[in-house]
């Protein structure tokens, strides 16, 4: 349930809401899980995982610190200090299993909306299961075309959060199941461009769970080839107007699509910056499109808000993820860099903890393991 709550895109618009709605359930869950018999315990004082968390947070805070984010910086620092004293080892050791069931719950709510509401016409609003609360206006129909978002605010939010849970469930030594291939189908079903990229990452993550052999390479090519087939051939059978939506979004609307227009503005902003803005970024969001920087993904958000310092933060997170978790760590890093996050979001804070403390797969170095 902690992961289900964490990977739910809600409408938390202030620091006070964040503290009241999310952090208590986070800390309560960590204490309950860590306090069970046989738990691996908390971070040890000399644990490389503890050092890794600090190494991640230093550039993150340097890249995001501004008068507009002071309240969230204080929350993140408080989160860090408390987590370092909590028994989080048991949670991290079992996180792939927890993520697997949280992903299942997301998938069931999504399919419930597709089947009950979309196919049978039975009223079914899965957003009632969202702990923080979401705005469901205009989710089911976009320009008169059918799309679904599960219990999330919109299809893209479901896709990025669901993909993160799916990849998390493949960490450690867990093996993929048919559910993971089903997850690729659900991601394609959102008709989100970002989700299509995430579907590719999930396919690659499935292949990375085993050694690269002729069979795994065949499955990789087959999985990537099936994604467009799912979008163009299978989804219309479920009532999803995939071709109509893609034509409307990418062709008919063209440059008039507000989402595409804002993304173009964000890219142009980065390309035309002066020296100081290139180094320190745009931390005060002093333009119409600035507040949408997270829509391009967590990685771009850091580059936009933090400039070169933000790039160092991204490189630090990615480097530690790959060093500790190997190829799976790289897949995990890519998924989170595509998520629509800001540095203080629940999913982002979970990423810092996971990268720093998730036990490495068997056969890898024991460096960075939770004590």
C-alpha positions as CSV (number, residue, x, y, z in Angstrom):
1,X,0.0,0.0,0.0
2,X,2.9,2.3,0.6
3,X,4.1,1.9,-3.0
4,X,0.6,2.2,-4.2
5,X,0.2,5.5,-2.5
6,X,3.7,6.7,-3.5
7,X,3.1,6.0,-7.2
8,X,-0.2,7.7,-7.4
9,X,-0.1,11.1,-9.1
10,X,-2.2,13.4,-6.9
11,X,-2.9,17.1,-6.6
12,X,-0.6,18.0,-3.7
13,X,-0.2,21.7,-4.3
14,X,1.5,22.8,-1.1
15,X,4.1,21.7,1.4
16,X,1.5,21.4,4.2
17,X,-0.6,19.0,2.1
18,X,2.5,17.0,1.3
19,X,3.5,16.7,5.0
20,X,0.0,15.9,6.2
21,X,-1.1,13.5,3.4
22,X,2.0,11.5,2.5
23,X,4.9,11.5,4.9
24,X,3.0,10.1,7.9
25,X,1.9,7.0,5.9
26,X,5.5,6.7,4.6
27,X,7.1,6.7,8.0
28,X,4.4,4.5,9.5
29,X,4.9,1.9,6.8
30,X,8.6,1.8,7.1
31,X,8.4,1.4,10.9
32,X,5.9,-1.5,10.6
33,X,7.9,-3.3,7.9
34,X,11.2,-2.7,9.5
35,X,10.0,-3.7,12.9
36,X,8.9,-7.2,11.9
37,X,10.8,-10.2,13.0
38,X,13.8,-11.0,10.8
39,X,14.0,-7.5,9.4
40,X,17.4,-6.4,8.0
41,X,17.2,-3.3,10.2
42,X,18.1,0.3,9.5
43,X,21.1,1.9,7.7
44,X,24.3,1.2,9.7
45,X,26.3,4.3,10.5
46,X,29.1,3.3,8.1
47,X,26.8,1.8,5.5
48,X,27.7,2.7,1.9
49,X,23.9,3.0,1.4
50,X,23.8,5.9,3.8
51,X,26.7,7.6,2.1
52,X,25.0,7.0,-1.2
53,X,21.8,8.8,-0.1
54,X,23.8,11.8,1.0
55,X,25.8,11.8,-2.2
56,X,22.6,11.9,-4.1
57,X,20.9,14.6,-2.0
58,X,23.8,17.1,-2.1
59,X,23.6,17.8,-5.8
60,X,19.8,17.5,-5.8
61,X,19.5,20.2,-3.2
62,X,22.1,22.4,-4.9
63,X,20.3,22.1,-8.2
64,X,16.9,23.0,-6.8
65,X,17.5,25.4,-4.0
66,X,15.6,28.7,-4.4
67,X,13.3,30.9,-2.4
68,X,10.4,29.2,-4.1
69,X,11.4,25.7,-3.0
70,X,12.7,26.4,0.6
71,X,9.7,24.7,2.2
72,X,10.2,21.5,0.0
73,X,14.0,21.5,0.7
74,X,13.2,21.5,4.4
75,X,10.8,18.6,4.0
76,X,13.3,16.6,2.0
77,X,16.0,17.2,4.6
78,X,13.6,16.1,7.3
79,X,12.7,13.0,5.3
80,X,16.4,12.2,5.0
81,X,17.2,12.6,8.7
82,X,14.2,10.5,9.7
83,X,14.8,7.8,7.1
84,X,18.4,7.4,8.3
85,X,17.1,6.5,11.7
86,X,14.3,4.2,10.6
87,X,14.5,0.4,9.9
88,X,14.3,0.6,6.2
89,X,16.4,-2.4,5.4
90,X,13.5,-4.8,5.5
91,X,11.5,-2.7,3.1
92,X,14.3,-2.4,0.6
93,X,15.2,-6.1,0.7
94,X,11.6,-7.0,-0.2
95,X,10.8,-4.0,-2.4
96,X,10.7,-5.9,-5.7
97,X,8.0,-8.1,-4.3
98,X,6.1,-5.2,-2.9
99,X,6.4,-3.3,-6.2
100,X,5.1,-6.4,-8.1
101,X,1.8,-6.4,-6.1
102,X,1.5,-2.7,-6.3
103,X,1.8,-2.9,-10.0
104,X,-0.9,-5.6,-10.1
105,X,-3.2,-3.3,-8.2
106,X,-2.6,-0.5,-10.6
107,X,-3.2,-2.8,-13.6
108,X,-6.5,-4.1,-12.1
109,X,-7.9,-0.6,-11.6
110,X,-6.9,0.4,-15.1
111,X,-8.5,-2.7,-16.6
112,X,-11.6,-2.2,-14.4
113,X,-12.0,1.2,-15.9
114,X,-11.5,-0.2,-19.5
115,X,-13.9,-3.2,-19.0
116,X,-16.6,-1.9,-16.7
117,X,-16.8,1.7,-17.8
118,X,-15.5,1.4,-21.4
119,X,-16.9,-1.9,-22.5
120,X,-19.9,-2.6,-20.3
121,X,-21.0,1.0,-19.6
122,X,-21.1,0.3,-15.8
123,X,-20.2,3.3,-13.7
124,X,-16.7,2.7,-12.4
125,X,-14.4,5.5,-11.1
126,X,-11.1,4.0,-9.9
127,X,-9.9,7.4,-8.6
128,X,-11.8,6.7,-5.4
129,X,-8.8,4.4,-4.6
130,X,-6.4,7.3,-4.9
131,X,-5.3,8.3,-1.4
132,X,-4.2,11.8,-2.2
133,X,-7.0,12.5,-4.7
134,X,-7.0,13.3,-8.4
135,X,-8.9,15.4,-10.8
136,X,-10.8,13.1,-13.3
137,X,-12.4,15.8,-15.4
138,X,-11.7,15.2,-19.1
139,X,-9.7,12.0,-18.6
140,X,-11.9,9.5,-20.4
141,X,-12.4,11.5,-23.5
142,X,-9.8,13.7,-25.2
143,X,-11.2,15.6,-28.2
144,X,-14.0,13.0,-28.3
145,X,-11.6,10.0,-28.4
146,X,-11.5,7.4,-25.7
147,X,-8.5,7.1,-23.3
148,X,-8.2,5.7,-19.8
149,X,-6.0,6.6,-16.8
150,X,-6.9,4.1,-14.1
151,X,-6.9,5.7,-10.7
152,X,-4.5,8.4,-11.9
153,X,-5.3,11.9,-13.1
154,X,-4.7,11.1,-16.7
155,X,-3.3,8.3,-18.9
156,X,0.3,9.6,-19.1
157,X,0.5,9.8,-15.2
158,X,-0.8,6.2,-15.0
159,X,1.8,5.1,-17.6
160,X,4.9,6.6,-15.9
161,X,3.9,5.5,-12.4
162,X,2.9,2.0,-13.6
163,X,6.2,1.6,-15.6
164,X,8.2,2.6,-12.6
165,X,6.5,-0.1,-10.4
166,X,6.9,-2.7,-13.1
167,X,10.7,-2.0,-13.5
168,X,11.1,-1.9,-9.7
169,X,9.5,-5.4,-9.5
170,X,12.3,-6.7,-11.7
171,X,15.1,-5.5,-9.4
172,X,17.2,-7.8,-7.4
173,X,16.9,-11.5,-8.4
174,X,13.2,-11.5,-9.3
175,X,12.4,-13.1,-12.6
176,X,9.8,-11.7,-15.1
177,X,6.4,-13.3,-15.4
178,X,3.6,-13.0,-18.0
179,X,2.4,-10.0,-16.1
180,X,5.5,-8.0,-17.2
181,X,4.6,-8.7,-20.8
182,X,1.0,-7.7,-20.1
183,X,2.4,-4.5,-18.6
184,X,3.9,-3.6,-22.0
185,X,0.4,-4.0,-23.5
186,X,-1.1,-1.7,-20.8
187,X,1.5,1.0,-21.4
188,X,0.8,0.9,-25.2
189,X,-2.9,1.2,-24.3
190,X,-2.5,4.6,-22.8
191,X,-1.7,6.0,-26.3
192,X,0.9,8.2,-24.6
193,X,4.2,8.9,-26.5
194,X,6.1,8.8,-23.2
195,X,4.4,5.5,-22.4
196,X,5.6,4.0,-25.8
197,X,9.1,4.8,-24.8
198,X,8.5,3.3,-21.3
199,X,7.1,0.2,-23.0
200,X,10.4,-0.2,-24.7
201,X,12.3,0.2,-21.4
202,X,10.1,-2.4,-19.8
203,X,10.8,-4.9,-22.7
204,X,14.6,-4.2,-22.3
205,X,14.3,-4.6,-18.5
206,X,12.7,-8.0,-19.0
207,X,15.5,-9.1,-21.2
208,X,18.1,-7.8,-18.7
209,X,16.9,-10.2,-16.1
210,X,18.7,-13.0,-17.9
211,X,22.0,-13.3,-19.8
212,X,22.1,-12.0,-23.3
213,X,21.6,-15.0,-25.5
214,X,20.1,-15.6,-29.0
215,X,16.8,-16.4,-27.3
216,X,16.7,-13.2,-25.2
217,X,17.7,-11.1,-28.3
218,X,14.9,-12.7,-30.2
219,X,12.5,-11.9,-27.4
220,X,13.8,-8.3,-27.4
221,X,13.2,-7.9,-31.2
222,X,9.8,-9.6,-30.9
223,X,8.7,-7.5,-28.0
224,X,9.7,-4.2,-29.7
225,X,8.0,-5.3,-32.9
226,X,4.7,-6.1,-31.1
227,X,4.4,-2.6,-29.6
228,X,3.2,-0.9,-32.8
229,X,1.1,-4.0,-33.6
230,X,-0.7,-3.6,-30.2
231,X,-1.3,0.1,-30.8
232,X,-2.5,-0.2,-34.4
233,X,-4.3,-3.6,-34.4
234,X,-5.2,-4.8,-31.0
235,X,-6.3,-1.7,-29.2
236,X,-9.0,-0.8,-31.7
237,X,-10.6,-4.2,-30.8
238,X,-11.0,-2.9,-27.2
239,X,-12.7,0.3,-28.4
240,X,-9.6,2.4,-28.1
241,X,-9.4,4.7,-31.2
242,X,-5.6,4.5,-31.4
243,X,-5.2,5.6,-35.0
244,X,-7.7,8.4,-34.7
245,X,-6.1,9.7,-31.6
246,X,-2.6,9.6,-33.1
247,X,-3.8,11.3,-36.3
248,X,-5.6,14.0,-34.3
249,X,-2.7,14.6,-31.9
250,X,0.3,14.5,-34.3
251,X,-1.2,15.5,-37.7
252,X,-4.5,17.4,-37.5
253,X,-3.6,19.5,-34.5
254,X,0.1,19.7,-35.4
255,X,1.7,22.9,-33.9
256,X,-1.7,23.8,-32.3
257,X,-1.4,21.1,-29.7
258,X,-0.7,22.9,-26.5
259,X,1.4,20.1,-25.0
260,X,3.7,19.8,-28.0
261,X,3.9,23.7,-28.2
262,X,5.0,24.0,-24.6
263,X,7.6,21.2,-24.9
264,X,9.0,23.1,-28.0
265,X,9.1,26.2,-25.9
266,X,11.0,24.4,-23.1
267,X,13.6,23.1,-25.5
268,X,14.1,26.5,-27.1
269,X,14.5,28.1,-23.6
270,X,17.4,25.8,-22.8
271,X,19.0,26.3,-26.2
272,X,19.0,30.1,-26.0
273,X,20.2,30.6,-22.4
274,X,22.9,33.0,-21.3
275,X,26.0,31.8,-19.4
276,X,24.6,32.2,-15.8
277,X,21.3,30.5,-16.7
278,X,23.2,27.7,-18.4
279,X,25.2,27.1,-15.2
280,X,22.5,27.6,-12.6
281,X,19.3,27.0,-14.5
282,X,15.9,28.7,-14.2
283,X,15.0,28.2,-10.6
284,X,12.2,30.7,-10.3
285,X,10.0,29.6,-13.3
286,X,9.7,33.1,-14.6
287,X,7.8,32.3,-17.8
288,X,4.5,30.7,-18.8
289,X,6.0,27.4,-19.9
290,X,8.6,27.1,-17.0
291,X,6.2,25.4,-14.6
292,X,5.7,22.6,-17.1
293,X,9.3,21.6,-17.2
294,X,8.5,18.3,-15.4
295,X,6.2,17.3,-18.3
296,X,9.4,16.5,-20.2
297,X,10.5,14.1,-17.5
298,X,12.5,14.2,-14.3
299,X,15.8,14.4,-16.1
300,X,14.9,17.4,-18.2
301,X,13.3,19.0,-15.1
302,X,16.7,19.0,-13.4
303,X,18.5,20.4,-16.4
304,X,15.9,23.1,-16.9
305,X,15.7,24.1,-13.2
306,X,19.3,23.5,-12.2
307,X,21.3,24.0,-15.4
308,X,24.8,22.4,-15.2
309,X,24.3,21.8,-11.5
310,X,21.1,19.9,-12.3
311,X,23.1,17.8,-14.9
312,X,25.5,16.9,-12.1
313,X,22.6,15.7,-10.0
314,X,21.2,13.6,-12.8
315,X,24.7,12.1,-13.5
316,X,25.1,11.3,-9.7
317,X,21.8,9.5,-9.5
318,X,22.5,7.6,-12.7
319,X,26.1,6.8,-11.8
320,X,25.1,5.4,-8.4
321,X,22.2,3.4,-9.8
322,X,24.5,1.7,-12.4
323,X,27.4,1.2,-10.0
324,X,25.2,-0.5,-7.4
325,X,22.5,-2.2,-9.5
326,X,24.2,-2.8,-12.9
327,X,22.1,-3.0,-16.1
328,X,18.9,-3.1,-14.2
329,X,19.9,0.1,-12.4
330,X,20.3,1.8,-15.7
331,X,16.8,0.7,-16.8
332,X,15.5,2.0,-13.4
333,X,17.3,5.3,-13.9
334,X,15.8,5.8,-17.4
335,X,12.3,5.1,-16.2
336,X,12.5,7.7,-13.4
337,X,14.2,10.3,-15.7
338,X,11.1,10.0,-18.0
339,X,8.6,10.4,-15.1
340,X,6.9,13.7,-14.6
341,X,8.4,14.6,-11.2
342,X,9.8,17.4,-9.2
343,X,12.6,16.9,-6.8
344,X,10.3,16.7,-3.7
345,X,7.6,14.4,-5.2
346,X,7.0,11.1,-3.2
347,X,8.2,9.1,-6.2
348,X,11.4,11.2,-6.4
349,X,12.1,10.7,-2.7
350,X,11.6,7.0,-3.1
351,X,14.0,7.0,-6.0
352,X,16.8,8.5,-3.8
353,X,16.2,5.9,-1.2
354,X,16.0,3.0,-3.7
355,X,19.1,3.9,-5.6
356,X,21.1,4.3,-2.4
357,X,19.9,1.3,-0.5
358,X,18.3,-1.4,-2.7
359,X,20.4,-4.5,-2.4
360,X,22.4,-5.4,-5.4
361,X,21.5,-8.7,-7.3
362,X,23.4,-11.8,-6.3
363,X,26.7,-12.2,-8.0
364,X,27.4,-8.5,-8.0
365,X,29.7,-6.7,-5.5
366,X,28.4,-6.4,-2.0
367,X,29.3,-2.7,-2.1
368,X,26.3,-0.5,-1.2
369,X,24.2,-3.3,0.3
370,X,22.0,-2.5,3.2
371,X,23.5,-3.5,6.5
